[in-house]
Amino acid sequence: MVYIQNLCFDSKLCIEIVNDKNMMMNKEHLYSVIYQDIQDAFAEIQQLTQDQHLCAIGLGMVEDFCGFFYVGCTLEQLKTFEDVYEAWWISEWSCSSTANNRVHDVITALYQDLGEDYTNEQYSELQAHYQKTIIQALQDLRIQGKLKNQQGEEIIVIIQYADSSDEDFEDISFPQINPEFLVPLFENRFQKKAGENLYDYLLEKSAS
């Protein structure tokens, strides 16, 4: 950092170079932290539901750059929901992880690296990078076989914004982080046709 500053005659340019370097380092660190954080939270939820049949985990986000909360849903709880709308609102899922959310510190640092005079374009770029990094971490965990329940089944993963800042991201991300055969069932998750939506598919599965 000192070497870079010595080459700079413009102090503002020096600060921009150092900030860019810090942001690049933080972006590289973001993936590893998200990957490990999801793995730790999933392990905790698995432990908390060891006497039940875990079927899904949810990652809850908000518009602000901060960490996310983790929740799990079991087949046993799924049966208690009155309708499909309640079932797929992840804030209704009762099993939550208390794991230390280290993602918050890293994404907050990246936001601060933007500086006080950041543009809307810079904000959107960081948000897109954050979302892509979460998806990449989940894809890698899936490929490595680390998103399976005690029964050896692939766990459903849903990323959902708790506010209305990006309502489409749930639908956009689902096909990227879940087995392909679940996608049409998820797309029909609010349709009350037996066996053709994710809710009925899981209930039928629990009955078999």
N, C-alpha and C positions, 0 to 999 in steps of 0.2 A: 504493500500500500504506500509506504514511504517513497519507494522507487517511482511509482506512478506520479505521486505528488511533485517530486523533484523535476519531472519532465514537463509539468504543466506550468504555464505562465498565467493562465486564467484560472482563478480560484474556483469559479463556478463550474468550469469544465472539469476541474479536478474532482469536485464533489460528484458530478454526474458520472464520471468514469468509475469512481469508487462505488457509488450506488448501484450502477449496472453490474459490477462485479459481485457485489453482495447479493443482488437479486438472482443472478445466475446460480450462485452457490446455494441459496435458499430453495430455488426451484428444483435443483438436483436432490436436495435433502428431503423435499416434500414427498416424493414418491416413497422412499424407504420408510418414512415415518407413517404415512398412510397405510402402507402394506403391513407393517408390524402392528399398528394400532387396531386394524380390522381383525387381524389374526388373534390378537390378545382378547379383544371384545368377544369374538366368536367363541373362543375357548371358554370364556367365563359363562356365556349364555348356554353353551353345551353343558357345563357343569351344573348350572342352576336348573336345567330341564332334564337332567339325566334319568329321572323316573317318568318322563313323558316322551312324546314323539315330536321333536322339533321339526317344523316344516318350512319356516321362513325367517329371515332376518331383515330388519329394516335399518337404513341409514337416514336419519332425519337432518335436514339442512334448513338454513334460513338465508335471506338475501345477504346479510352482512358477512364479511369474511371472518369466520370463526370455525371452530371444530364442529363436529356433528354428534348426535346422540345415537346410540345403538339399542335396538329392541329386538325381541324374538317372539315368534308366535308358534304355538304347538297345535297339533290336531285337536287336542283336548280343549283348548281355549276356542279354537275355530268353531266348534260345535255350539258354543254358548252365545255367539253373536246372533242378533235378531235378523239381520239382513246383510247382503253382500257389501253395501256401502260402509257399514260399520266395520266389517271384517278387513277391508283394505285401506282403512285409515290407520297408519302404523302407530299413531299416538295412543290408540286404544289397546295396543298390545301390552300385556302386563309384565313380561320379562324384560328387564332392562339391565344393561351392563354398567358397572360402576368403575370400569377400567379408566386409568388416567388418560385423558384425551390430549396427547402431545401434538396432535394436528393443529390445535388452536394456536399454539405458540408460533409454529412455522408459518401458517397462512397469515397470521397477524403481522409477522415480520415482513412478509412479502408485500402486504398491503401498505405498510409503513415505508417500504422501499420506493413506493410510487412517489412519495413526497407530497407536500401540501397542494401543489398545483397540478395534480394529475388530471388528465383529460378523460372524457367518457369512453374514448376508444381504449385507453390504457386500462381502465377499470374492467371493460368488457373482455379484453384480452386476458387479464388475470383470472377473471371468472371462468372463461373457457378453458384455460390451462388447468385450473383447479378441478373442474369437472372431468376433463380428459384424464387427469392423473388418477383420480378416484376410480374411473372406469378401467384404466390400465392395470391398476393394482388388483382390482377384483377379477379381471380377466386372467391375470397371472396366477392368482390364488386358485381360480377355477381349474385352469390347465394343470396345475400341480396337485390337484386332488385334495385341496385343503378346505373346500366348501361342501363337505358332506356331513350328514348327521350320524348318529350312532348306528343307524340301520344301514349305513352305506349309501344312502340316497343323496342326490344332489339337492342342496338347499336352495330354495327360492330367495333371491335377493332383490329388494326394492329400495330405490333411492327416492326419497320424497321430500319436497320442500314443505315445511310447516306453515309457511306463509304463501302468498299467491305470486311470489316474485318470478318463478319459473315453473309454471304448472305443466309444461310440456316435457320437462326433463325426465320425469318418471317414465313416460311412454317411450321417449327416445332412448333412454339408457337401458331399459329392461331387455330388449333383444341382444344387447351387446354383452350382458353379464349373466345371462341365464341360458339353459339348454334350449335349443331351437323348438322342440316340440311343445314347450310351455308358452311360447309367444302367442299363438292364436287363442289359447285359453285365457291368457292375461288380457288380451285385447277385448275379450268378451266378458271380462270379470264382473261387469255390472248387469249383464243380461241373465235373466232368471229362466234359463233353459237347462234342465238337468243334464249334466255331463258335458255341456258345451262351454262352461266357464271354469275358472280356476278354483272357485269356492266349491262347486259341486264335485269337481275332479278330486279334490283333496278329501272331501267328506266320503265319497265313494271309496277312496283309497283306505281311509281309516276303518271303513266297515268290512273291508275284505280280509 
